[in-house]
């Protein structure tokens, strides 16, 4: 009987491993659970550390938005990630984002299609951001254009996505970028669906929003885990 149980346990373990492999086929982890190899911090001085296989960002006072960025650039991809955020802290996940070594002026169209010039200061992370928003408006999964045009696809008219966010719990994002299409899902619920071709390639980054001198927001945390990507050819 003991050998039979052992054999059964082995079979179950193998089945679980095969199922997991099938689900993850084509995905590559962006975080190895132990180090921040392949990442670099830009912008502010928020604290990033590894705790129990998670990347944990902690807000600090008197610093601008902070970003932990992949060193690698991505164009078309599918990204999946789990996150949990303190209710007082705003955050986001940058996609197809960039940072310049010197000031640069870009010719862009604003959210209304009007041509405009935008100065991007050296060291300023800019680009598409999938919002993490635990406030009452609940726009987590919406798309904001960091340091450029502002909101491109909020969730004001997407009640289902607003209700999908789970306060004080782990949430799951699926993000698909292909050509000029950017789509997001929060906990399996469709959130943003944007057509925009301004930036076809860039890094992925984890944001800790600046909190200024707001004492009640200092020391608050946002955590990420199970970060994986599939490049689409």
C-alpha positions in Angstrom: 0.0 0.0 0.0 2.9 2.4 0.8 4.4 1.9 -2.6 1.1 2.3 -4.3 0.5 5.7 -2.5 4.0 6.8 -3.4 3.5 6.0 -7.1 0.1 7.8 -7.1 1.7 10.9 -5.6 4.4 10.8 -8.2 1.8 10.6 -11.0 -0.2 13.5 -9.6 3.0 15.6 -9.3 3.9 14.8 -12.9 0.4 15.7 -14.1 0.5 19.1 -12.2 4.0 19.8 -13.8 2.7 19.0 -17.3 -0.4 21.1 -16.8 1.7 24.0 -15.5 4.1 23.7 -18.5 1.2 23.7 -20.9 -0.2 26.9 -19.4 3.2 28.6 -19.3 4.4 27.5 -22.7 6.0 30.4 -24.5 6.3 32.6 -21.4 9.6 33.7 -19.9 9.8 34.9 -16.3 10.9 38.6 -16.0 11.7 38.1 -12.3 13.6 35.0 -11.0 12.3 35.4 -7.4 15.7 36.0 -6.0 17.5 38.9 -7.7 16.8 42.0 -9.6 19.0 40.9 -12.5 17.8 42.4 -15.7 16.2 45.4 -14.0 17.4 49.0 -13.3 15.8 51.8 -11.3 14.9 55.1 -12.9 13.3 58.3 -11.7 12.7 58.6 -8.0 14.3 57.0 -4.9 11.5 54.7 -3.7 12.8 51.4 -2.2 12.6 48.2 -4.2 13.4 44.9 -2.5 12.8 41.2 -2.8 10.6 39.6 -0.1 9.3 36.1 -0.3 9.5 35.7 -4.1 7.9 39.2 -4.6 9.2 42.5 -5.7 8.1 45.0 -3.1 8.1 48.8 -3.7 7.9 51.1 -0.7 7.1 54.8 -1.0 9.5 57.4 0.5 8.9 61.2 0.9 10.1 64.0 -1.3 10.9 62.0 -4.4 9.2 61.8 -7.8 7.6 58.8 -9.4 10.0 55.8 -9.2 10.3 53.0 -11.8 12.0 49.6 -11.7 12.6 49.0 -15.4 13.6 46.0 -17.5 16.9 46.5 -19.3 15.4 44.8 -22.3 13.1 46.5 -24.8 9.9 44.9 -26.0 7.5 45.6 -28.9 4.7 43.0 -29.4 4.1 40.8 -26.3 1.7 39.3 -23.8 2.5 40.1 -20.2 1.0 38.6 -17.1 1.6 39.8 -13.5 0.0 39.6 -10.1 0.0 42.7 -7.9 -1.2 43.9 -4.5 -1.3 47.5 -3.5 -2.0 49.5 -0.3 -5.3 51.4 -0.6 -3.5 54.7 -0.1 -0.9 54.2 -2.8 -1.2 54.7 -6.5 0.9 52.6 -8.8 1.1 51.2 -12.4 3.0 49.0 -14.8 4.8 50.8 -17.6 4.8 49.2 -21.1 6.6 50.3 -24.2 8.2 53.1 -22.2 11.4 54.9 -22.5 13.8 57.3 -20.8 16.3 59.8 -22.4 19.8 60.7 -21.4 19.2 64.3 -22.3 16.2 66.6 -22.8 14.3 66.0 -25.9 11.3 67.6 -27.6 8.8 65.2 -29.2 6.2 66.0 -31.9 3.1 64.1 -30.8 -0.7 64.1 -31.1 -2.6 64.7 -27.9 -5.7 62.7 -26.8 -7.8 64.8 -29.2 -5.6 64.2 -32.2 -4.1 67.7 -32.1 -0.4 68.1 -33.1 1.7 69.4 -30.2 5.3 69.5 -29.0 6.2 67.9 -25.7 9.4 68.4 -23.8 10.6 65.2 -22.1 13.3 66.0 -19.5 16.4 63.8 -19.2 15.8 60.9 -16.8 12.0 61.1 -17.0 10.3 57.8 -17.7 7.5 58.2 -20.2 5.1 56.0 -22.1 2.1 53.8 -21.7 1.1 52.9 -18.2 -1.4 50.3 -17.1 -2.9 52.0 -14.0 -3.0 50.5 -10.6 -5.7 52.5 -8.9 -7.1 51.4 -5.5 -9.1 54.7 -5.1 -12.9 54.8 -5.3 -12.8 55.6 -9.0 -11.3 52.1 -9.5 -9.5 52.7 -12.9 -7.1 49.8 -12.4 -6.4 48.4 -15.9 -6.9 51.7 -17.6 -4.2 53.1 -19.8 -2.4 56.4 -18.9 0.3 58.0 -20.9 3.0 58.8 -18.3 4.6 62.3 -18.7 3.1 62.8 -22.2 -0.6 62.9 -22.9 -2.4 61.8 -19.7 -5.4 59.4 -19.9 -5.9 57.5 -23.2 -8.4 54.9 -22.0 -9.8 55.2 -18.6 -12.5 52.9 -17.1 -15.2 55.5 -16.5 -17.6 53.6 -18.7 -16.4 50.1 -17.8 -18.2 49.2 -14.6 -17.4 45.5 -14.9 -13.7 46.2 -14.9 -14.0 48.7 -12.0 -15.8 46.0 -9.9 -13.2 43.4 -10.8 -10.5 45.0 -8.7 -10.0 43.4 -5.3 -9.0 45.7 -2.5 -6.2 44.5 -0.2 -5.9 41.3 -2.2 -3.8 40.0 -5.1 -5.0 41.0 -8.5 -4.0 39.6 -11.9 -3.3 41.6 -15.1 -3.1 40.3 -18.6 -1.7 42.8 -21.1 -1.4 42.3 -24.8 0.4 44.6 -27.1 0.4 43.9 -30.9 1.0 46.6 -33.5 -1.0 49.7 -32.5 -3.4 47.6 -30.3 -3.1 47.5 -26.5 -5.6 45.5 -24.5 -5.8 44.8 -20.8 -7.7 42.4 -18.5 -8.0 42.6 -14.7 -8.8 39.3 -13.0 -10.0 38.0 -16.3 -12.4 40.9 -17.0 -11.7 43.0 -20.2 -10.5 46.5 -19.1 -8.8 48.8 -21.7 -8.9 48.4 -25.5 -6.7 51.1 -27.1 -5.5 51.8 -30.6 -2.4 54.0 -30.5 0.8 53.8 -32.4 2.9 56.5 -30.9 5.5 54.2 -29.3 6.0 50.7 -30.8 8.7 49.6 -28.5 10.1 50.2 -25.0 10.8 48.7 -21.6 8.4 47.4 -18.9 8.6 49.0 -15.5 7.0 48.8 -12.0 6.0 52.1 -10.6 5.9 53.5 -7.1 4.1 56.8 -7.3 5.6 59.8 -5.6 3.8 60.8 -2.3 5.4 64.2 -1.7 5.2 65.1 2.0 2.0 63.2 2.7 3.0 61.4 6.0 0.1 58.9 5.8 1.3 57.6 2.4 5.0 57.3 3.3 6.1 53.7 3.8 3.1 52.2 2.0 3.8 49.3 -0.3 2.9 47.7 -3.7 4.0 44.2 -4.5 4.4 42.2 -7.7 4.9 38.5 -8.3 4.6 35.9 -11.1 5.8 38.4 -13.7 6.1 36.6 -17.1 6.1 37.6 -20.8 5.6 36.0 -24.1 7.0 37.8 -27.1 4.7 37.8 -30.1 6.3 37.4 -33.5 
